Amino acid sequence: MFRISQYMRLLAQAERTGTLPAPRRGQPPGPVVIWNLIRRCNLTCKHCYALSADHDYAGELSTAEVFTVMDDLKAFRVPVLILSGGEPLLRPDLFDIAARAKAMGFYVGLSTNGTLIDAAMADRIAAAEFDYVGISLDGIGEVHDRFRRLAGAFDRSLGGVRLLHVRGVKVGLLKLRLFRPFPATEIAAALKGRKAVGVLDRAVSFGAAGGPLFSEIRSALYGQPGAPPVLNWMYGLGGRDCDLRQIASVIDRLVDAAKGKTGEAINLLGVRL
């Protein structure tokens, strides 16, 4: 999973110390595990691959069985557990599972639709000290509600984000779940007022300039009053790694672009021409 916030923290550390962190060596860890702990969900989303509904399902793991699986995952050197579903907040033992995972040294994330997060639930999530909470948004307002098949789902999810934010919980919004039809109107609204936009693509559009996501976002912003400059970087081509120095160069370019020094709009990272 590509998280630019991780690179931002490393850059801030490098700025304080004057040195970039050394590359990691040694035996790589096991895979990141996204664990669907429960099938039950309070939503019936159009894109749900689990065909979940708001009722219990037979055959799910007990708490003891979950703990046994966690022991096996630890033995296989799995570094990260993302607790998901269904809707994981509907599982009564979720916080017991999270506490044991934290005690075992896992990086523990929570993936939720956010609609069940009221003040009391936000307190419990904050007390559990999840390393990361992810709340998925499929669009703005009614677009999200249509995907989730629940009027008001967008406002409830965003309310959950705000409740967690004021409690100091690290929360991420995962967007652009579907590429077609492209949510051009929603993207334009979300980027309104920005000074510069950087788009990271992991693919090249054959027969078009730049990557596929860049092309769509630039088109969405075309003709908008006060539209920001949009710069594109295609990274990871041919399986290449994207390292800290490359991300630093992207951020530097975006800072310049926000000041009016746009430069080349389409760029490659880690590829020699």
N, C-alpha and C positions, 0 to 999 in steps of 0.2 A: 504494500500500500504506500502510495507516494504522499507524504505529508510535508508540505512546505514549512509548517510551523516548527517542525524538528530542525530543519536547516536554519531557520531564523534564530532559534535558541543557540545553536552552535556558532552562528556568526556573531551573536552578541557576546558569547563567551570568548571568541577569538579576539574581538575588539578590546575586551577588558584585559586579556592576558598577553596579547600581541602575537599569539601563535595559534595556528589551526590544529584541531585535534588530529592525532595520528590515525591512519586507517586501521580498521579492525583486522586482527590476524587470528590465526588458529582455526579450530574446527567450527564450522558454522552451526548455529542452533537448529532446532527442528522447525517445522512450519508453524505459521500463525493458524490458530484454530478458531473458527467462528462456529459456536456451539448453539444449535437450536434446541434449547432446553425444554421447550414446551411448544405444542402445536396450537393450543388455544389462543385466540386473539379477539380483542373487542372490535376489530375492524374486519371488513371483507374486501380488501383492496383488489382492484382489477388485475394487477400484475403479480398477485401472490402465487408463488410456486408451491406453497405448502397446502393450498386450498383450506385455509384455516377458517374457523368460525368461533363464535363465543359460546362454546360448550367444551366439556372435558373430553379427552380422547383416551382410549384404552392403550395399554402397553408402554407408557412412558416410564422413564427411569425414576426409581425412588431416590431419596436423598442419599442413602447408603450406596446405591449403585453409582450415582453421580460421583461420590467421593472415590470410589474404586477406579472409575475411569480417569479421574484427575490424577491419581497416583501413577497410572499407566502413562498419561501424557507427560507427567514430570519426568518419568524414566526415559522417555523418548526425547527429552530436552526441548520440549515445546516451550517457547518463551512467553507467548501471548495467548490469552483466552478472551474472546469476545462473546459475552453472554447475550444470546439473541433468542428468537422464537419464529413464529408466533409472537406474542407479546410477553417478554420475560417478567414484567412486573405483575403478571397474573399468577406466577408461580409462588406459592406461600413460603417456600424455603429459599427463595432467591438470595436473600441477604446472608443466610447461613452459608450458601455456596460461595458467594463473593468473599465472605470473611475467610473461609478456608483457603480459597485460591490466593488471596493476598498473603496469608500466613505462609503459604508454600513458595512464595516468591514469584508468582506469575505477574505479568503486566495484565491488569484486568480491565476490560472495557465493557460497557453496557450499550446495547443497541436496542432502542425502543422507539415506538411511534410518537411518544411524548404526550398523548392525549390523556393519560391517567396521572400525570404529574400535577398534583395540587401542592399546597404549602407543606402539608404533613409528609407527603411522599418525597418532596424535594429535600426535606430535612433528613429523611432516612437515606436517600441517595448520597447526600453530602457526608453523612456520618460514615457511610460505607467506604468512602475514600476511593471510589473508582478512579483509575488512571485516566479514563476518557469516557465520555458519554456521547453517543452518536444519535441524532434525531433526523430522520430522513424527511425531506420536503421534495415533492414532485412538481412544484410550481408555486405560483403566488395565488393566495385566496381560493377562488372557486375552482381553479385548475387542480390544485391539490385535493380539494374536497371531492371532485369528481373521481379522481383516481382512488381515493380512500373510501368512497361511497358513504360519506358521512358529512352532512352540512355542519360547518363550524370546526372541522378537524384541523384546518390550518391555524385558526386562532388558538385552539387548545394546545397544539404542538408548540407554537411560538410562545404561548404563555408559559409552557413548561421550560423552554429555553431560558426565558427571563427569570423564572424562579430559581433555576440552577445557577444562572450567572451571578445573581446577587449573593449567592451562598459560596461563591468562589469555585464552583465546579467547572472543570474544563469541558466545554460543550462544543461539538462541531455540527454544522448543518451540511448534509450530503444532498447535493442537488443534481439536476440534469440526469435523471434516471433513464429517460427515454430520449433517443436522438431524433426519432421521427414519430409524429410531426414535431419539428423543432420549435421550442417555446420562445419564439423570437420576441413577442410582445413582453413576456415576463422577464426575459434577459435584459431587454432594453430598459425596463423599469428598474430592475435591480442595480444596473450600472449607471443610472442617471446621477449626474453630479460628480462622478469619479474623475480624477485628474489624469489617470493613465490606466490602461488595462493590459495585462500580460496574459497570454494564452499559451499553455503548455500542451502540445500535441505529441502523442507517441506514434504518429503515423504521418505519411505524406499523401496528399491528394494528387493522384495522377491526373494531369491535364488541367490542374488549377494551381493557383499560387498559394503556398502555405499549406498547413494541415487542415483536416476537415472541420474541427471545432472552431479554429480561427476563422475560416471562411464563413461559417454560419454566424458567428458572433459579429464579425465585421459587417455582414449584410444586415443583421438585426439593428445595428447602430447607424447604418447609412442614412443620411438625411435627418437624423435627430438633432434638434437644436443643442449646441454645446456638447456634441458627442466627443468623448475623450479619444486620444490616439490609441489604437489597438496594435500591439506588437506580438509577434508569434515566435515561439521557440519550439522546434521539433527535437525531441530528446529520446534517448534510449533506442535509437534505430539500430537494427541488427543485434539487439540484445545488449548494447553497450550500457554501462553504468552511468548514472547521473550523479556527479559528486558535488561536494560542498562548494568548491571554487566556481563551478558552473552556475549553481544557484545564486552565488554572490554576484556573478556577472549579470545575471538577469535582473536582480534587485537594483544594482547600480544603474542599469540602463533604464529601468522604470522610473527611478528617481530623476534621472536626466529628462526623460520624456515628460514627466509631470511639470518640469521647468521649461518645456518648450523645445528641448533638444532631442528630437525624435530619433533620427538616424534611420538605419535600415529597419523596415517593418517585419521582414521575414528572415529568420535566423536558424541556424543549426547548432546544436550543442553536442560537443564531443565527436564531431565528424570532421576529418581533414579533407579539404577539397583540392 
